[in-house]
Amino acid sequence: MGLGDKISNAAEDAKGKAKEGFGDATDNERMEAEGRAEQAEAEAKKAGENVKDAFKDATGN
């Protein structure tokens, strides 16, 4: 996983957490759900990158 990808995923995760927290504080269920969805998307991207990294390590490429 490249550094740019890691930074992008971390930023997306942080944005999702902030959005979820703001939605919780303001009783905005839609915003909370959007925040959770953004966090899930960031986690999925991280998992995909980890699989690619593991494959590269295993094959020596």
mmCIF file as Biopython writes it, N, C-alpha, C and O atoms, coordinates in Angstrom:
data_model
#
loop_
_atom_site.group_PDB
_atom_site.id
_atom_site.type_symbol
_atom_site.label_atom_id
_atom_site.label_alt_id
_atom_site.label_comp_id
_atom_site.label_asym_id
_atom_site.label_entity_id
_atom_site.label_seq_id
_atom_site.pdbx_PDB_ins_code
_atom_site.Cartn_x
_atom_site.Cartn_y
_atom_site.Cartn_z
_atom_site.occupancy
_atom_site.B_iso_or_equiv
_atom_site.auth_seq_id
_atom_site.auth_asym_id
_atom_site.pdbx_PDB_model_num
ATOM 1   N N  . MET A ? 1  ? 0.849   -1.160  0.000  1.0 0.0 1  A 1 
ATOM 2   C CA . MET A ? 1  ? 0.000   0.000   0.000  1.0 0.0 1  A 1 
ATOM 3   C C  . MET A ? 1  ? 0.895   1.223   0.000  1.0 0.0 1  A 1 
ATOM 4   O O  . MET A ? 1  ? 1.796   1.341   0.830  1.0 0.0 1  A 1 
ATOM 5   N N  . GLY A ? 2  ? 0.651   2.117   -0.914 1.0 0.0 2  A 1 
ATOM 6   C CA . GLY A ? 2  ? 1.443   3.321   -0.979 1.0 0.0 2  A 1 
ATOM 7   C C  . GLY A ? 2  ? 1.079   4.292   0.130  1.0 0.0 2  A 1 
ATOM 8   O O  . GLY A ? 2  ? -0.012  4.236   0.698  1.0 0.0 2  A 1 
ATOM 9   N N  . LEU A ? 3  ? 2.001   5.170   0.420  1.0 0.0 3  A 1 
ATOM 10  C CA . LEU A ? 3  ? 1.782   6.152   1.469  1.0 0.0 3  A 1 
ATOM 11  C C  . LEU A ? 3  ? 0.576   7.024   1.155  1.0 0.0 3  A 1 
ATOM 12  O O  . LEU A ? 3  ? -0.200  7.354   2.051  1.0 0.0 3  A 1 
ATOM 13  N N  . GLY A ? 4  ? 0.414   7.395   -0.094 1.0 0.0 4  A 1 
ATOM 14  C CA . GLY A ? 4  ? -0.735  8.214   -0.490 1.0 0.0 4  A 1 
ATOM 15  C C  . GLY A ? 4  ? -2.049  7.510   -0.218 1.0 0.0 4  A 1 
ATOM 16  O O  . GLY A ? 4  ? -3.014  8.134   0.224  1.0 0.0 4  A 1 
ATOM 17  N N  . ASP A ? 5  ? -2.091  6.205   -0.482 1.0 0.0 5  A 1 
ATOM 18  C CA . ASP A ? 5  ? -3.305  5.432   -0.214 1.0 0.0 5  A 1 
ATOM 19  C C  . ASP A ? 5  ? -3.594  5.373   1.283  1.0 0.0 5  A 1 
ATOM 20  O O  . ASP A ? 5  ? -4.742  5.500   1.711  1.0 0.0 5  A 1 
ATOM 21  N N  . LYS A ? 6  ? -2.546  5.180   2.067  1.0 0.0 6  A 1 
ATOM 22  C CA . LYS A ? 6  ? -2.729  5.115   3.520  1.0 0.0 6  A 1 
ATOM 23  C C  . LYS A ? 6  ? -3.277  6.439   4.051  1.0 0.0 6  A 1 
ATOM 24  O O  . LYS A ? 6  ? -4.190  6.455   4.876  1.0 0.0 6  A 1 
ATOM 25  N N  . ILE A ? 7  ? -2.720  7.526   3.579  1.0 0.0 7  A 1 
ATOM 26  C CA . ILE A ? 7  ? -3.169  8.850   4.016  1.0 0.0 7  A 1 
ATOM 27  C C  . ILE A ? 7  ? -4.609  9.095   3.593  1.0 0.0 7  A 1 
ATOM 28  O O  . ILE A ? 7  ? -5.419  9.593   4.376  1.0 0.0 7  A 1 
ATOM 29  N N  . SER A ? 8  ? -4.921  8.746   2.360  1.0 0.0 8  A 1 
ATOM 30  C CA . SER A ? 8  ? -6.282  8.928   1.851  1.0 0.0 8  A 1 
ATOM 31  C C  . SER A ? 8  ? -7.287  8.109   2.639  1.0 0.0 8  A 1 
ATOM 32  O O  . SER A ? 8  ? -8.353  8.610   2.994  1.0 0.0 8  A 1 
ATOM 33  N N  . ASN A ? 9  ? -6.961  6.861   2.915  1.0 0.0 9  A 1 
ATOM 34  C CA . ASN A ? 9  ? -7.863  5.992   3.686  1.0 0.0 9  A 1 
ATOM 35  C C  . ASN A ? 9  ? -8.030  6.499   5.112  1.0 0.0 9  A 1 
ATOM 36  O O  . ASN A ? 9  ? -9.136  6.479   5.653  1.0 0.0 9  A 1 
ATOM 37  N N  . ALA A ? 10 ? -6.949  6.948   5.717  1.0 0.0 10 A 1 
ATOM 38  C CA . ALA A ? 10 ? -7.025  7.467   7.086  1.0 0.0 10 A 1 
ATOM 39  C C  . ALA A ? 10 ? -7.865  8.740   7.127  1.0 0.0 10 A 1 
ATOM 40  O O  . ALA A ? 10 ? -8.635  8.950   8.065  1.0 0.0 10 A 1 
ATOM 41  N N  . ALA A ? 11 ? -7.716  9.585   6.115  1.0 0.0 11 A 1 
ATOM 42  C CA . ALA A ? 11 ? -8.508  10.811  6.058  1.0 0.0 11 A 1 
ATOM 43  C C  . ALA A ? 11 ? -9.988  10.496  5.876  1.0 0.0 11 A 1 
ATOM 44  O O  . ALA A ? 11 ? -10.841 11.128  6.500  1.0 0.0 11 A 1 
ATOM 45  N N  . GLU A ? 12 ? -10.290 9.529   5.030  1.0 0.0 12 A 1 
ATOM 46  C CA . GLU A ? 12 ? -11.684 9.146   4.812  1.0 0.0 12 A 1 
ATOM 47  C C  . GLU A ? 12 ? -12.283 8.560   6.089  1.0 0.0 12 A 1 
ATOM 48  O O  . GLU A ? 12 ? -13.436 8.834   6.421  1.0 0.0 12 A 1 
ATOM 49  N N  . ASP A ? 13 ? -11.499 7.757   6.802  1.0 0.0 13 A 1 
ATOM 50  C CA . ASP A ? 13 ? -11.962 7.174   8.057  1.0 0.0 13 A 1 
ATOM 51  C C  . ASP A ? 13 ? -12.211 8.278   9.090  1.0 0.0 13 A 1 
ATOM 52  O O  . ASP A ? 13 ? -13.232 8.265   9.777  1.0 0.0 13 A 1 
ATOM 53  N N  . ALA A ? 14 ? -11.293 9.218   9.198  1.0 0.0 14 A 1 
ATOM 54  C CA . ALA A ? 14 ? -11.445 10.319  10.157 1.0 0.0 14 A 1 
ATOM 55  C C  . ALA A ? 14 ? -12.658 11.178  9.812  1.0 0.0 14 A 1 
ATOM 56  O O  . ALA A ? 14 ? -13.398 11.604  10.699 1.0 0.0 14 A 1 
ATOM 57  N N  . LYS A ? 15 ? -12.852 11.425  8.541  1.0 0.0 15 A 1 
ATOM 58  C CA . LYS A ? 15 ? -14.014 12.212  8.098  1.0 0.0 15 A 1 
ATOM 59  C C  . LYS A ? 15 ? -15.306 11.493  8.485  1.0 0.0 15 A 1 
ATOM 60  O O  . LYS A ? 15 ? -16.258 12.118  8.953  1.0 0.0 15 A 1 
ATOM 61  N N  . GLY A ? 16 ? -15.328 10.190  8.289  1.0 0.0 16 A 1 
ATOM 62  C CA . GLY A ? 16 ? -16.504 9.406   8.650  1.0 0.0 16 A 1 
ATOM 63  C C  . GLY A ? 16 ? -16.772 9.430   10.142 1.0 0.0 16 A 1 
ATOM 64  O O  . GLY A ? 16 ? -17.920 9.540   10.572 1.0 0.0 16 A 1 
ATOM 65  N N  . LYS A ? 17 ? -15.702 9.326   10.941 1.0 0.0 17 A 1 
ATOM 66  C CA . LYS A ? 17 ? -15.863 9.370   12.395 1.0 0.0 17 A 1 
ATOM 67  C C  . LYS A ? 17 ? -16.382 10.728  12.842 1.0 0.0 17 A 1 
ATOM 68  O O  . LYS A ? 17 ? -17.247 10.812  13.714 1.0 0.0 17 A 1 
ATOM 69  N N  . ALA A ? 18 ? -15.854 11.791  12.243 1.0 0.0 18 A 1 
ATOM 70  C CA . ALA A ? 18 ? -16.311 13.137  12.587 1.0 0.0 18 A 1 
ATOM 71  C C  . ALA A ? 18 ? -17.776 13.318  12.215 1.0 0.0 18 A 1 
ATOM 72  O O  . ALA A ? 18 ? -18.560 13.867  12.989 1.0 0.0 18 A 1 
ATOM 73  N N  . LYS A ? 19 ? -18.135 12.856  11.035 1.0 0.0 19 A 1 
ATOM 74  C CA . LYS A ? 19 ? -19.512 12.984  10.581 1.0 0.0 19 A 1 
ATOM 75  C C  . LYS A ? 19 ? -20.453 12.184  11.474 1.0 0.0 19 A 1 
ATOM 76  O O  . LYS A ? 19 ? -21.539 12.650  11.820 1.0 0.0 19 A 1 
ATOM 77  N N  . GLU A ? 20 ? -20.032 10.979  11.844 1.0 0.0 20 A 1 
ATOM 78  C CA . GLU A ? 20 ? -20.854 10.157  12.728 1.0 0.0 20 A 1 
ATOM 79  C C  . GLU A ? 20 ? -21.017 10.840  14.090 1.0 0.0 20 A 1 
ATOM 80  O O  . GLU A ? 20 ? -22.117 10.873  14.641 1.0 0.0 20 A 1 
ATOM 81  N N  . GLY A ? 21 ? -19.934 11.379  14.625 1.0 0.0 21 A 1 
ATOM 82  C CA . GLY A ? 21 ? -19.988 12.057  15.914 1.0 0.0 21 A 1 
ATOM 83  C C  . GLY A ? 21 ? -20.862 13.299  15.873 1.0 0.0 21 A 1 
ATOM 84  O O  . GLY A ? 21 ? -21.629 13.550  16.802 1.0 0.0 21 A 1 
ATOM 85  N N  . PHE A ? 22 ? -20.753 14.072  14.809 1.0 0.0 22 A 1 
ATOM 86  C CA . PHE A ? 22 ? -21.579 15.269  14.675 1.0 0.0 22 A 1 
ATOM 87  C C  . PHE A ? 22 ? -23.049 14.889  14.546 1.0 0.0 22 A 1 
ATOM 88  O O  . PHE A ? 22 ? -23.919 15.530  15.135 1.0 0.0 22 A 1 
ATOM 89  N N  . GLY A ? 23 ? -23.317 13.848  13.775 1.0 0.0 23 A 1 
ATOM 90  C CA . GLY A ? 23 ? -24.687 13.376  13.630 1.0 0.0 23 A 1 
ATOM 91  C C  . GLY A ? 23 ? -25.258 12.904  14.952 1.0 0.0 23 A 1 
ATOM 92  O O  . GLY A ? 23 ? -26.427 13.146  15.251 1.0 0.0 23 A 1 
ATOM 93  N N  . ASP A ? 24 ? -24.439 12.232  15.741 1.0 0.0 24 A 1 
ATOM 94  C CA . ASP A ? 24 ? -24.878 11.766  17.055 1.0 0.0 24 A 1 
ATOM 95  C C  . ASP A ? 24 ? -25.175 12.954  17.966 1.0 0.0 24 A 1 
ATOM 96  O O  . ASP A ? 24 ? -26.188 12.970  18.665 1.0 0.0 24 A 1 
ATOM 97  N N  . ALA A ? 25 ? -24.297 13.937  17.955 1.0 0.0 25 A 1 
ATOM 98  C CA . ALA A ? 25 ? -24.457 15.102  18.823 1.0 0.0 25 A 1 
ATOM 99  C C  . ALA A ? 25 ? -25.686 15.930  18.461 1.0 0.0 25 A 1 
ATOM 100 O O  . ALA A ? 25 ? -26.288 16.565  19.327 1.0 0.0 25 A 1 
ATOM 101 N N  . THR A ? 26 ? -26.057 15.922  17.184 1.0 0.0 26 A 1 
ATOM 102 C CA . THR A ? 26 ? -27.197 16.729  16.735 1.0 0.0 26 A 1 
ATOM 103 C C  . THR A ? 26 ? -28.444 15.890  16.488 1.0 0.0 26 A 1 
ATOM 104 O O  . THR A ? 26 ? -29.430 16.395  15.951 1.0 0.0 26 A 1 
ATOM 105 N N  . ASP A ? 27 ? -28.414 14.628  16.869 1.0 0.0 27 A 1 
ATOM 106 C CA . ASP A ? 27 ? -29.531 13.701  16.640 1.0 0.0 27 A 1 
ATOM 107 C C  . ASP A ? 27 ? -29.918 13.618  15.161 1.0 0.0 27 A 1 
ATOM 108 O O  . ASP A ? 27 ? -31.096 13.520  14.820 1.0 0.0 27 A 1 
ATOM 109 N N  . ASN A ? 28 ? -28.912 13.658  14.298 1.0 0.0 28 A 1 
ATOM 110 C CA . ASN A ? 28 ? -29.140 13.556  12.863 1.0 0.0 28 A 1 
ATOM 111 C C  . ASN A ? 28 ? -28.757 12.125  12.443 1.0 0.0 28 A 1 
ATOM 112 O O  . ASN A ? 28 ? -27.589 11.834  12.185 1.0 0.0 28 A 1 
ATOM 113 N N  . GLU A ? 29 ? -29.745 11.259  12.380 1.0 0.0 29 A 1 
ATOM 114 C CA . GLU A ? 29 ? -29.492 9.846   12.082 1.0 0.0 29 A 1 
ATOM 115 C C  . GLU A ? 29 ? -28.909 9.644   10.684 1.0 0.0 29 A 1 
ATOM 116 O O  . GLU A ? 29 ? -28.083 8.756   10.472 1.0 0.0 29 A 1 
ATOM 117 N N  . ARG A ? 30 ? -29.336 10.460  9.748  1.0 0.0 30 A 1 
ATOM 118 C CA . ARG A ? 30 ? -28.830 10.333  8.376  1.0 0.0 30 A 1 
ATOM 119 C C  . ARG A ? 30 ? -27.324 10.609  8.341  1.0 0.0 30 A 1 
ATOM 120 O O  . ARG A ? 30 ? -26.568 9.886   7.693  1.0 0.0 30 A 1 
ATOM 121 N N  . MET A ? 31 ? -26.899 11.659  9.042  1.0 0.0 31 A 1 
ATOM 122 C CA . MET A ? 31 ? -25.473 11.993  9.060  1.0 0.0 31 A 1 
ATOM 123 C C  . MET A ? 31 ? -24.677 10.910  9.773  1.0 0.0 31 A 1 
ATOM 124 O O  . MET A ? 31 ? -23.571 10.575  9.349  1.0 0.0 31 A 1 
ATOM 125 N N  . GLU A ? 32 ? -25.225 10.359  10.848 1.0 0.0 32 A 1 
ATOM 126 C CA . GLU A ? 32 ? -24.555 9.255   11.538 1.0 0.0 32 A 1 
ATOM 127 C C  . GLU A ? 32 ? -24.353 8.078   10.589 1.0 0.0 32 A 1 
ATOM 128 O O  . GLU A ? 32 ? -23.272 7.490   10.532 1.0 0.0 32 A 1 
ATOM 129 N N  . ALA A ? 33 ? -25.395 7.745   9.854  1.0 0.0 33 A 1 
ATOM 130 C CA . ALA A ? 33 ? -25.329 6.615   8.921  1.0 0.0 33 A 1 
ATOM 131 C C  . ALA A ? 33 ? -24.309 6.884   7.819  1.0 0.0 33 A 1 
ATOM 132 O O  . ALA A ? 33 ? -23.560 5.986   7.434  1.0 0.0 33 A 1 
ATOM 133 N N  . GLU A ? 34 ? -24.275 8.112   7.311  1.0 0.0 34 A 1 
ATOM 134 C CA . GLU A ? 34 ? -23.284 8.452   6.285  1.0 0.0 34 A 1 
ATOM 135 C C  . GLU A ? 34 ? -21.865 8.304   6.837  1.0 0.0 34 A 1 
ATOM 136 O O  . GLU A ? 34 ? -20.972 7.812   6.148  1.0 0.0 34 A 1 
ATOM 137 N N  . GLY A ? 35 ? -21.668 8.730   8.073  1.0 0.0 35 A 1 
ATOM 138 C CA . GLY A ? 35 ? -20.358 8.611   8.705  1.0 0.0 35 A 1 
ATOM 139 C C  . GLY A ? 35 ? -19.934 7.165   8.855  1.0 0.0 35 A 1 
ATOM 140 O O  . GLY A ? 35 ? -18.788 6.813   8.574  1.0 0.0 35 A 1 
ATOM 141 N N  . ARG A ? 36 ? -20.861 6.323   9.301  1.0 0.0 36 A 1 
ATOM 142 C CA . ARG A ? 36 ? -20.545 4.893   9.426  1.0 0.0 36 A 1 
ATOM 143 C C  . ARG A ? 36 ? -20.238 4.285   8.065  1.0 0.0 36 A 1 
ATOM 144 O O  . ARG A ? 36 ? -19.343 3.449   7.942  1.0 0.0 36 A 1 
ATOM 145 N N  . ALA A ? 37 ? -20.985 4.706   7.035  1.0 0.0 37 A 1 
ATOM 146 C CA . ALA A ? 37 ? -20.752 4.183   5.684  1.0 0.0 37 A 1 
ATOM 147 C C  . ALA A ? 37 ? -19.378 4.593   5.173  1.0 0.0 37 A 1 
ATOM 148 O O  . ALA A ? 37 ? -18.683 3.791   4.550  1.0 0.0 37 A 1 
ATOM 149 N N  . GLU A ? 38 ? -18.982 5.833   5.431  1.0 0.0 38 A 1 
ATOM 150 C CA . GLU A ? 38 ? -17.657 6.295   4.998  1.0 0.0 38 A 1 
ATOM 151 C C  . GLU A ? 38 ? -16.555 5.518   5.705  1.0 0.0 38 A 1 
ATOM 152 O O  . GLU A ? 38 ? -15.540 5.178   5.098  1.0 0.0 38 A 1 
ATOM 153 N N  . GLN A ? 39 ? -16.756 5.240   6.976  1.0 0.0 39 A 1 
ATOM 154 C CA . GLN A ? 39 ? -15.767 4.459   7.714  1.0 0.0 39 A 1 
ATOM 155 C C  . GLN A ? 39 ? -15.669 3.037   7.161  1.0 0.0 39 A 1 
ATOM 156 O O  . GLN A ? 39 ? -14.575 2.488   7.030  1.0 0.0 39 A 1 
ATOM 157 N N  . ALA A ? 40 ? -16.808 2.455   6.843  1.0 0.0 40 A 1 
ATOM 158 C CA . ALA A ? 40 ? -16.813 1.095   6.290  1.0 0.0 40 A 1 
ATOM 159 C C  . ALA A ? 40 ? -16.119 1.066   4.936  1.0 0.0 40 A 1 
ATOM 160 O O  . ALA A ? 40 ? -15.394 0.121   4.625  1.0 0.0 40 A 1 
ATOM 161 N N  . GLU A ? 41 ? -16.340 2.096   4.134  1.0 0.0 41 A 1 
ATOM 162 C CA . GLU A ? 41 ? -15.691 2.161   2.823  1.0 0.0 41 A 1 
ATOM 163 C C  . GLU A ? 41 ? -14.175 2.275   2.978  1.0 0.0 41 A 1 
ATOM 164 O O  . GLU A ? 41 ? -13.418 1.628   2.254  1.0 0.0 41 A 1 
ATOM 165 N N  . ALA A ? 42 ? -13.743 3.096   3.922  1.0 0.0 42 A 1 
ATOM 166 C CA . ALA A ? 42 ? -12.304 3.239   4.174  1.0 0.0 42 A 1 
ATOM 167 C C  . ALA A ? 42 ? -11.703 1.917   4.641  1.0 0.0 42 A 1 
ATOM 168 O O  . ALA A ? 42 ? -10.610 1.546   4.213  1.0 0.0 42 A 1 
ATOM 169 N N  . GLU A ? 43 ? -12.406 1.211   5.509  1.0 0.0 43 A 1 
ATOM 170 C CA . GLU A ? 43 ? -11.917 -0.087  5.994  1.0 0.0 43 A 1 
ATOM 171 C C  . GLU A ? 43 ? -11.833 -1.101  4.857  1.0 0.0 43 A 1 
ATOM 172 O O  . GLU A ? 43 ? -10.890 -1.891  4.800  1.0 0.0 43 A 1 
ATOM 173 N N  . ALA A ? 44 ? -12.809 -1.086  3.957  1.0 0.0 44 A 1 
ATOM 174 C CA . ALA A ? 44 ? -12.792 -2.009  2.821  1.0 0.0 44 A 1 
ATOM 175 C C  . ALA A ? 44 ? -11.597 -1.716  1.915  1.0 0.0 44 A 1 
ATOM 176 O O  . ALA A ? 44 ? -10.943 -2.633  1.420  1.0 0.0 44 A 1 
ATOM 177 N N  . LYS A ? 45 ? -11.322 -0.435  1.706  1.0 0.0 45 A 1 
ATOM 178 C CA . LYS A ? 45 ? -10.165 -0.063  0.881  1.0 0.0 45 A 1 
ATOM 179 C C  . LYS A ? 45 ? -8.866  -0.520  1.545  1.0 0.0 45 A 1 
ATOM 180 O O  . LYS A ? 45 ? -7.961  -1.022  0.878  1.0 0.0 45 A 1 
ATOM 181 N N  . LYS A ? 46 ? -8.785  -0.339  2.868  1.0 0.0 46 A 1 
ATOM 182 C CA . LYS A ? 46 ? -7.594  -0.778  3.599  1.0 0.0 46 A 1 
ATOM 183 C C  . LYS A ? 46 ? -7.409  -2.290  3.465  1.0 0.0 46 A 1 
ATOM 184 O O  . LYS A ? 46 ? -6.297  -2.775  3.258  1.0 0.0 46 A 1 
ATOM 185 N N  . ALA A ? 47 ? -8.501  -3.014  3.584  1.0 0.0 47 A 1 
ATOM 186 C CA . ALA A ? 47 ? -8.427  -4.478  3.478  1.0 0.0 47 A 1 
ATOM 187 C C  . ALA A ? 47 ? -7.964  -4.893  2.090  1.0 0.0 47 A 1 
ATOM 188 O O  . ALA A ? 47 ? -7.138  -5.795  1.952  1.0 0.0 47 A 1 
ATOM 189 N N  . GLY A ? 48 ? -8.492  -4.240  1.067  1.0 0.0 48 A 1 
ATOM 190 C CA . GLY A ? 48 ? -8.080  -4.548  -0.298 1.0 0.0 48 A 1 
ATOM 191 C C  . GLY A ? 48 ? -6.605  -4.275  -0.526 1.0 0.0 48 A 1 
ATOM 192 O O  . GLY A ? 48 ? -5.911  -5.063  -1.170 1.0 0.0 48 A 1 
ATOM 193 N N  . GLU A ? 49 ? -6.134  -3.171  -0.004 1.0 0.0 49 A 1 
ATOM 194 C CA . GLU A ? 49 ? -4.716  -2.843  -0.139 1.0 0.0 49 A 1 
ATOM 195 C C  . GLU A ? 49 ? -3.854  -3.839  0.631  1.0 0.0 49 A 1 
ATOM 196 O O  . GLU A ? 49 ? -2.767  -4.198  0.177  1.0 0.0 49 A 1 
ATOM 197 N N  . ASN A ? 50 ? -4.324  -4.285  1.780  1.0 0.0 50 A 1 
ATOM 198 C CA . ASN A ? 50 ? -3.572  -5.276  2.563  1.0 0.0 50 A 1 
ATOM 199 C C  . ASN A ? 50 ? -3.462  -6.601  1.809  1.0 0.0 50 A 1 
ATOM 200 O O  . ASN A ? 50 ? -2.425  -7.262  1.863  1.0 0.0 50 A 1 
ATOM 201 N N  . VAL A ? 51 ? -4.519  -6.984  1.112  1.0 0.0 51 A 1 
ATOM 202 C CA . VAL A ? 51 ? -4.491  -8.213  0.309  1.0 0.0 51 A 1 
ATOM 203 C C  . VAL A ? 51 ? -3.465  -8.069  -0.807 1.0 0.0 51 A 1 
ATOM 204 O O  . VAL A ? 51 ? -2.683  -8.984  -1.066 1.0 0.0 51 A 1 
ATOM 205 N N  . LYS A ? 52 ? -3.476  -6.913  -1.464 1.0 0.0 52 A 1 
ATOM 206 C CA . LYS A ? 52 ? -2.490  -6.679  -2.538 1.0 0.0 52 A 1 
ATOM 207 C C  . LYS A ? 52 ? -1.067  -6.747  -1.990 1.0 0.0 52 A 1 
ATOM 208 O O  . LYS A ? 52 ? -0.186  -7.358  -2.595 1.0 0.0 52 A 1 
ATOM 209 N N  . ASP A ? 53 ? -0.856  -6.111  -0.834 1.0 0.0 53 A 1 
ATOM 210 C CA . ASP A ? 53 ? 0.475   -6.124  -0.221 1.0 0.0 53 A 1 
ATOM 211 C C  . ASP A ? 53 ? 0.913   -7.545  0.137  1.0 0.0 53 A 1 
ATOM 212 O O  . ASP A ? 53 ? 2.062   -7.923  -0.090 1.0 0.0 53 A 1 
ATOM 213 N N  . ALA A ? 54 ? -0.002  -8.316  0.690  1.0 0.0 54 A 1 
ATOM 214 C CA . ALA A ? 54 ? 0.313   -9.698  1.068  1.0 0.0 54 A 1 
ATOM 215 C C  . ALA A ? 54 ? 0.662   -10.533 -0.176 1.0 0.0 54 A 1 
ATOM 216 O O  . ALA A ? 54 ? 1.577   -11.356 -0.142 1.0 0.0 54 A 1 
ATOM 217 N N  . PHE A ? 55 ? -0.066  -10.315 -1.254 1.0 0.0 55 A 1 
ATOM 218 C CA . PHE A ? 55 ? 0.207   -11.044 -2.495 1.0 0.0 55 A 1 
ATOM 219 C C  . PHE A ? 55 ? 1.586   -10.673 -3.038 1.0 0.0 55 A 1 
ATOM 220 O O  . PHE A ? 55 ? 2.350   -11.537 -3.468 1.0 0.0 55 A 1 
ATOM 221 N N  . LYS A ? 56 ? 1.894   -9.369  -3.010 1.0 0.0 56 A 1 
ATOM 222 C CA . LYS A ? 56 ? 3.207   -8.931  -3.478 1.0 0.0 56 A 1 
ATOM 223 C C  . LYS A ? 56 ? 4.328   -9.533  -2.629 1.0 0.0 56 A 1 
ATOM 224 O O  . LYS A ? 56 ? 5.355   -9.967  -3.151 1.0 0.0 56 A 1 
ATOM 225 N N  . ASP A ? 57 ? 4.111   -9.550  -1.313 1.0 0.0 57 A 1 
ATOM 226 C CA . ASP A ? 57 ? 5.122   -10.142 -0.428 1.0 0.0 57 A 1 
ATOM 227 C C  . ASP A ? 57 ? 5.300   -11.627 -0.685 1.0 0.0 57 A 1 
ATOM 228 O O  . ASP A ? 57 ? 6.420   -12.138 -0.670 1.0 0.0 57 A 1 
ATOM 229 N N  . ALA A ? 58 ? 4.193   -12.317 -0.921 1.0 0.0 58 A 1 
ATOM 230 C CA . ALA A ? 58 ? 4.244   -13.766 -1.120 1.0 0.0 58 A 1 
ATOM 231 C C  . ALA A ? 58 ? 4.907   -14.119 -2.443 1.0 0.0 58 A 1 
ATOM 232 O O  . ALA A ? 58 ? 5.595   -15.135 -2.545 1.0 0.0 58 A 1 
ATOM 233 N N  . THR A ? 59 ? 4.704   -13.287 -3.452 1.0 0.0 59 A 1 
ATOM 234 C CA . THR A ? 59 ? 5.272   -13.585 -4.764 1.0 0.0 59 A 1 
ATOM 235 C C  . THR A ? 59 ? 6.621   -12.941 -4.997 1.0 0.0 59 A 1 
ATOM 236 O O  . THR A ? 59 ? 7.301   -13.236 -5.981 1.0 0.0 59 A 1 
ATOM 237 N N  . GLY A ? 60 ? 7.008   -12.056 -4.083 1.0 0.0 60 A 1 
ATOM 238 C CA . GLY A ? 60 ? 8.303   -11.400 -4.220 1.0 0.0 60 A 1 
ATOM 239 C C  . GLY A ? 60 ? 8.317   -10.297 -5.243 1.0 0.0 60 A 1 
ATOM 240 O O  . GLY A ? 60 ? 9.384   -9.874  -5.687 1.0 0.0 60 A 1 
ATOM 241 N N  . ASN A ? 61 ? 7.151   -9.825  -5.625 1.0 0.0 61 A 1 
ATOM 242 C CA . ASN A ? 61 ? 7.076   -8.709  -6.601 1.0 0.0 61 A 1 
ATOM 243 C C  . ASN A ? 61 ? 6.891   -7.419  -5.921 1.0 0.0 61 A 1 
ATOM 244 O O  . ASN A ? 61 ? 6.808   -6.381  -6.579 1.0 0.0 61 A 1 
#
